[in-house]
């Protein structure tokens, strides 16, 4: 499912076409475990100018935020009761090359699995 947040209002996304949208869809489609694919919600937050994938986990919602610009990493954020906490950074590039969506999806899956979240 995809949602868009605009002016504090949450709506179901229709025809969101941007480079971030294509990238986050590719990552979500390459998630290695079916329960992750079923639990993934793609969020386009136009108020904060961010895109990510949200998962409901045993410990509460976890969000994979796309890098805001080239040269930055993905951030895995736990949205806890006390506020957002960065759990891990997932590199967007190694050895001068941008990582494929399947590599990022695998690393995301492993980060959730090793922490017992999914």
HUDA-V303165 format. One record per residue. N is the residue number from 1. RES is the residue in one letter. PHI is phi in whole degrees, -180 to 180 (999 if undefined). PSI is psi in whole degrees, 0 to 359 (none if undefined). OMEGA is omega in radians with two decimals (* if undefined). Layout:
# HUDA-V303165
N,RES,PHI,PSI,OMEGA + N,RES,PHI,PSI,OMEGA
This chain:
# HUDA-V303165
1,X,999,148,3.07 + 2,X,-124,139,3.06 + 3,X,-130,157,3.10 + 4,X,-123,137,3.07 + 5,X,-113,117,3.13 + 6,X,-135,129,-3.14 + 7,X,52,38,3.10 + 8,X,77,4,-3.12 + 9,X,-106,132,3.13 + 10,X,-98,128,3.13 + 11,X,-135,156,3.04 + 12,X,-71,136,-3.07 + 13,X,-77,141,3.04 + 14,X,-138,123,3.04 + 15,X,58,45,3.02 + 16,X,-81,113,-3.08 + 17,X,-122,100,3.06 + 18,X,-149,166,-3.14 + 19,X,-64,325,3.11 + 20,X,-66,319,-3.14 + 21,X,-63,316,3.11 + 22,X,-64,319,-3.11 + 23,X,-68,316,-3.11 + 24,X,-70,325,3.06 + 25,X,-64,319,3.13 + 26,X,-63,318,3.11 + 27,X,-64,314,-3.13 + 28,X,-63,322,-3.14 + 29,X,-71,339,-3.14 + 30,X,-99,7,3.10 + 31,X,-60,131,-2.97 + 32,X,-77,347,-3.09 + 33,X,-120,133,-3.09 + 34,X,-58,325,-3.13 + 35,X,-67,332,3.07 + 36,X,-73,318,3.13 + 37,X,-62,317,-3.13 + 38,X,-66,327,-3.08 + 39,X,-88,352,-3.05 + 40,X,-77,135,3.01 + 41,X,-126,123,3.13 + 42,X,-86,129,-3.08 + 43,X,-120,126,3.03 + 44,X,-110,103,-3.12 + 45,X,-96,98,-3.11 + 46,X,-74,337,3.09 + 47,X,-67,319,-3.12 + 48,X,-102,2,-3.14 + 49,X,54,53,-3.13 + 50,X,-138,158,3.10 + 51,X,-136,143,3.14 + 52,X,-166,180,3.09 + 53,X,-118,128,-3.11 + 54,X,-110,139,3.10 + 55,X,-126,137,2.96 + 56,X,-86,123,-3.10 + 57,X,-121,179,3.11 + 58,X,-62,330,-3.09 + 59,X,-101,9,-3.11 + 60,X,111,181,-3.07 + 61,X,-68,140,3.07 + 62,X,-125,138,-3.05 + 63,X,-127,129,3.00 + 64,X,-97,112,-3.12 + 65,X,-94,134,3.06 + 66,X,-70,153,3.10 + 67,X,-61,144,-3.13 + 68,X,-76,338,3.13 + 69,X,-159,168,3.12 + 70,X,-61,142,3.13 + 71,X,95,351,3.11 + 72,X,-100,164,-3.12 + 73,X,-103,165,3.00 + 74,X,-72,147,3.11 + 75,X,-118,128,3.04 + 76,X,-97,114,-2.98 + 77,X,-118,130,3.03 + 78,X,-95,122,3.13 + 79,X,-91,86,-3.07 + 80,X,-89,176,3.13 + 81,X,-65,332,-3.11 + 82,X,-91,359,3.14 + 83,X,124,171,-3.11 + 84,X,-69,139,3.13 + 85,X,-128,127,3.10 + 86,X,-77,118,3.13 + 87,X,-84,321,-3.05 + 88,X,-165,152,2.96 + 89,X,-103,136,3.09 + 90,X,-114,121,-3.07 + 91,X,-61,137,3.09 + 92,X,-89,339,-3.12 + 93,X,-146,148,3.04 + 94,X,-139,142,3.12 + 95,X,53,37,3.07 + 96,X,78,7,-3.13 + 97,X,-121,141,3.08 + 98,X,-72,134,-3.11 + 99,X,-75,146,3.11 + 100,X,-69,152,3.12 + 101,X,-56,324,-3.13 + 102,X,-66,328,3.11 + 103,X,-69,316,3.12 + 104,X,-65,319,3.11 + 105,X,-61,318,3.12 + 106,X,-64,315,-3.14 + 107,X,-64,323,3.08 + 108,X,-63,313,3.13 + 109,X,-59,315,3.14 + 110,X,-67,322,3.11 + 111,X,-64,318,3.11 + 112,X,-70,319,-3.11 + 113,X,-67,314,-3.08 + 114,X,-69,337,3.08 + 115,X,-90,358,-3.14 + 116,X,72,21,-3.11 + 117,X,-85,325,3.14 + 118,X,-143,none,*
